[in-house]
């Protein structure tokens, strides 16, 4: 049984911060990988003229570059990125995000508010938020059982 949660994307971003890392489509795959390694992240947003053009992930690297025998110094992010990115809004709930990630097998979802990129939510963020919610529920129930809460 899964406990429904009203945690929003906005609350997740308030906890983790709204920092995103982006590259342009004409950057080499090697340079994008360097950004990802430097920040210990699994994806970078791809932006052009301050607009979201796509996302480049470790999965894109493995499946679209390595398996096709392309060279990461010569190939550009635009050659292998995922275009037409699914995005979420700050007002969406954790449950909605989990459903989107599960149904589409996404691990990274850019957060866009009125056309502006305001963050990114990853599968790790979702797992952390679920664990935090479960800990709060357990603590609340433990206090209730111990008689610490007024009924």
QUICORDA-V162075 format. One record per residue. N is the residue number from 0. RES is the residue in one letter. NEAR is the number of other ideal C-beta (glycine too) atoms within 8 Angstrom. Layout:
n->N res->RES near->NEAR
n->N res->RES near->NEAR
//
This chain:
n->0 res->X near->2
n->1 res->X near->3
n->2 res->X near->7
n->3 res->X near->5
n->4 res->X near->10
n->5 res->X near->6
n->6 res->X near->9
n->7 res->X near->11
n->8 res->X near->16
n->9 res->X near->8
n->10 res->X near->9
n->11 res->X near->14
n->12 res->X near->14
n->13 res->X near->6
n->14 res->X near->8
n->15 res->X near->9
n->16 res->X near->6
n->17 res->X near->8
n->18 res->X near->5
n->19 res->X near->9
n->20 res->X near->10
n->21 res->X near->9
n->22 res->X near->14
n->23 res->X near->9
n->24 res->X near->12
n->25 res->X near->6
n->26 res->X near->10
n->27 res->X near->11
n->28 res->X near->17
n->29 res->X near->8
n->30 res->X near->9
n->31 res->X near->13
n->32 res->X near->10
n->33 res->X near->8
n->34 res->X near->11
n->35 res->X near->14
n->36 res->X near->7
n->37 res->X near->6
n->38 res->X near->7
n->39 res->X near->5
n->40 res->X near->7
n->41 res->X near->8
n->42 res->X near->13
n->43 res->X near->13
n->44 res->X near->14
n->45 res->X near->16
n->46 res->X near->12
n->47 res->X near->7
n->48 res->X near->4
n->49 res->X near->3
n->50 res->X near->7
n->51 res->X near->12
n->52 res->X near->10
n->53 res->X near->14
n->54 res->X near->14
n->55 res->X near->15
n->56 res->X near->11
n->57 res->X near->8
n->58 res->X near->7
n->59 res->X near->13
n->60 res->X near->14
n->61 res->X near->9
n->62 res->X near->8
n->63 res->X near->10
n->64 res->X near->13
n->65 res->X near->8
n->66 res->X near->7
n->67 res->X near->6
n->68 res->X near->4
n->69 res->X near->12
n->70 res->X near->5
n->71 res->X near->11
n->72 res->X near->7
n->73 res->X near->6
n->74 res->X near->11
n->75 res->X near->10
n->76 res->X near->17
n->77 res->X near->10
n->78 res->X near->9
n->79 res->X near->13
n->80 res->X near->13
n->81 res->X near->9
n->82 res->X near->6
n->83 res->X near->5
n->84 res->X near->9
n->85 res->X near->8
n->86 res->X near->9
n->87 res->X near->13
n->88 res->X near->9
n->89 res->X near->11
n->90 res->X near->6
n->91 res->X near->9
n->92 res->X near->10
n->93 res->X near->15
n->94 res->X near->8
n->95 res->X near->9
n->96 res->X near->14
n->97 res->X near->10
n->98 res->X near->8
n->99 res->X near->12
n->100 res->X near->13
n->101 res->X near->7
n->102 res->X near->6
n->103 res->X near->7
n->104 res->X near->6
n->105 res->X near->8
n->106 res->X near->10
n->107 res->X near->12
n->108 res->X near->13
n->109 res->X near->14
n->110 res->X near->16
n->111 res->X near->12
n->112 res->X near->8
n->113 res->X near->4
n->114 res->X near->5
n->115 res->X near->6
n->116 res->X near->11
n->117 res->X near->9
n->118 res->X near->14
n->119 res->X near->10
n->120 res->X near->13
n->121 res->X near->11
n->122 res->X near->8
n->123 res->X near->6
n->124 res->X near->10
n->125 res->X near->14
n->126 res->X near->8
n->127 res->X near->10
n->128 res->X near->14
n->129 res->X near->11
n->130 res->X near->8
n->131 res->X near->8
n->132 res->X near->12
n->133 res->X near->9
n->134 res->X near->8
n->135 res->X near->8
n->136 res->X near->9
n->137 res->X near->8
n->138 res->X near->8
n->139 res->X near->9
n->140 res->X near->8
n->141 res->X near->8
n->142 res->X near->9
n->143 res->X near->10
n->144 res->X near->6
n->145 res->X near->6
n->146 res->X near->5
n->147 res->X near->5
n->148 res->X near->7
n->149 res->X near->2
n->150 res->X near->3
//
